[in-house]
Amino acid sequence: MTPTRTRWRRPSLLSTLPFLLLIVLFLSAARWQWQRAEVKEQRIAQFRAAVQAEHPRPLSAALDAPRPSVAELVRIEGDLDRDRLILLDNRMRDGQYGVDVYALLHAHTGRSVLLGLGWVAADRSRRTAPVIPPLPMLVSGLALLTQPPASGMRMGAASGMPGSVSDNLQFPLLLSRIDIAGLRTALDLPGLPDRIAVLEADAGSGFVRSWQLPGLSADRHRGYALQWLSFAIGTMVFYILWHRPRKDSRP
């Protein structure tokens, strides 16, 4: 009987290089996601501090000051333009389709800003217009001054037809993206700030409102980091198994 011997398959550079590249790629992705988690935690801390500010500034003073890193709590008071509503399309809440409603607020200090009124449910097929709760003429209270929400790239009029914000202006204006530069031209407001104000929650308003920092949570980023790390470990295990000792019956 010919004895069997166990020998390693000597890995070649050609078979090793793809594994090394994959491992480096997976580890880099894991490190990037972990760093994003740390940055998100810092932004969350700044956001909470802004929301809990004890002495919010008036809107005009906040607009004239340097922009904060995340958001700023402000006091607002002014007239609401109820005739030119803007609807941000495809905003999901708890699995339900709806729109975010915006209107121009003309502050008594002479400044105007796009004001987020909140979310309402809508018909996804757009066969019926969303029901907008009654709007007051005068608005006063607290709002969060922040960046416009990021979403799609195209805009459309209320009929759903694609085009720029200046085409077929029919209000309520249904948009897939809040483009401040386009709104300045369409609404003839060259001084419209590139930030928006979002009203605080009010159960009696008829709108659903919440102040939240957009984007993934820090835990989600860490989960993705661990996922990429598991890919790197799996690749290393596969490489070892691929070159594991084999029984050889040759003399």
N, C-alpha and C positions, 0 to 999 in steps of 0.2 A: 504494500500500500504506500502510495506517495504521500509523504507528510505535507500538511498545509501550513503555510506561513502567513502571518498577518503583516501587511505593510501599508504604509501611508501613500496616498496619491500625492505626489509632489506637485503643489500648486504652481502653475505657470503665471507669469506676469499678465498674460492675456486673459486668463480666467480670474485673476485676483483684482485687476483694475476696476471692472464694473462693480464688484462688491464694495470696494473702497469708495468709489464715487457715490454709490447709493447711501452708504453709511454716513459719509460727510454731508450729503444733501439732507438726509433725515435729521441728523444732529443739528444742522444749521437751522432747519425749519423749527425744531423744538426750541432752540435757544431764542429764535425770533419771537415765537409765540409767548414764551416765558417773559421776555422783555416787554412785550405788549401788555401782558397782565400787570406788570409793575407800573407801567405808565398809566394804565386804566385805573389802578388803585389810587394813584396820585390825583388823577382828574376827578375821581369820585369824591375824594376828600375835599378838593377845591369846590366841587359842585355843591356838596352838603353845606360847606361854610357859606357859600353865596346864598343858598336858599334860607338859611337860618340867620341871616344878617339882621342885627337888631336895629340898625339905623339906615334903611334904604334911602338912596338919593332920589331926587326928582328925575324924571325921564330926561329932561333937557340937559341937566348937569351930567348925567351918565353918558349921554350921547356925545357931549363935548369933551369928555375925559378919555384918556387912553383906554383901549379895549381890554377888558379882563381876559384872562386865559380861557375861562370856561363860560361863565354866565354871571349876571349881576341882578340882584333884586332891586326893583325901582318902584317909585310911586307914580301913578299915572292919573291924569284928569284931562278930559277933553271930549269933543264931539265925535260920535261914531258915524261914519259914512255908510248908511244902511242900504244905499242904492247900488253900490259897486262891491258886491261880495265876491270873494275868490275862494274856490273849492279846490283843495289838494286831493287828487284822486288816489284811490287804491290804498287806503290807510286801514289796516286790519287791527281789530281789537278783540281778543278772546275768540279768534276764529270767525269773527263777523266782519263783513265788508262795510266800509263807510268812507267818509270824507272828513278832512279837517277844514274848518271854516275860518276864513280870515276877512278882516275889514280894515279900512284905513281909519286910524285914530288921529284926529286933528287936535293936538294938545292946545291948551289955552295959552301956552307960551309961544305959539307960532310954529312949532315943529310938528311934523307928521311922521307916523311910523306904522308899519304893517302889524296889526294886532291879531294874535291867535285867539279865537273865541272858543275853540274846542272841537270835539269830534261828534258827529252824528251818523247814525246808520243810514245806508243808502242802498238803492237797487243796483246790483252789479250790471244788469243789462241796460241800465240808463233809460228804461222805458218811462219811468216816473222820476221826477225830480226829488231830491232829498228834502225832508221836512225840516225847515230851519226854525228854531224856536224864536219867539218874539225878541227883538233886539231893542235895547234902550237907546235913547238919543244921547244921553250923557253917561260916560263911563268914568269911574274913579275907583281907586283901590291899589292893590299890589299886582305886579306883573314881573315876569322873569325875562330880562333882556338877554337874548342868546342868538345863535346862528340859525339861519333857516334850515329846515330839515333837508337832508340829501335824499334824492330819489332818482326818478327817471331822467332821460335826456331830452325828450320831446315835450312840446306843449300843445294844448288844444283849446278851442273855444268850448262854450257850454254844450254845443251840439255833439262834442266828441270828435269833431273833425281835426286832423293833425294840422299843425301850422305853428307859426310864431305867435307870441303873445299879443302882437299888434294886429293880427288878422281877425276880422269878424268879431269885434268886441261885443259880446252878448253876455250880460250879467244875469245870474251868477256865472263867473268865468271858471271853467273847469280846466285845471292844469295838472300835469304830472310832475311838475317841478317848480319850486319857487325861485324864479330868476329875477333878482332885484333889479339888475340892469335893464332887463326887458320891461319890467313894470314901471320903471322911471319914465321910459319913453311912452308906453301905452297909456299911463295914467297922467301924463304931463306933470310929473313930480320929480324934477331933476335932483332935488335935495333929499329924496327918500333914503334913509339910512340902509346900510347893508346888513343890519341886524333887525330882528323882529322882537316884539314883546308878546309874551304868552300869559294870559290871565290866570290867576290862581283858581283853584277848584271852588265851585259853588254848586251845591246840589240843586238849588232852585233855579239855575240858569237854563236847564234843559240840555246843556252840553256836557259831554264827558271830558274832564280835564285832569291832567296829571303832569307834574314836573319830573321828567326823567332824563337822564343823560343818555343820548343815543349811542348805539353800537353794542357790541358784545360785552358781557360782564367779564370781570377778571377771572372768575372761575371757569368760564367757557374757554378763555384763552389758555388757562392752565390745562384744561382737559385736552385741548388740541395739542399742547406741548407734550403731554404724556403720550398721546396717540402717536406723534411723530417719533418719540423716543422708543416706543414699542416697535415701530417699524425698523428702527436702527438695530435694536436688539434681535429682532427676528431675522434680519439680514445676516447678522454675525452668526447666529445659530445655524442658519441654512448653509453659510460658507463652511463652518466647521463640519457639519454633517456631510456636505458634498465631498470634503477631503478626508473623511474619516477612514480608519484602517479597513482594508478589504482583505478577505481571505484569498490567498493565492496558492493553488495546488501545484504550481510549477516547481520542479526540483531546484 
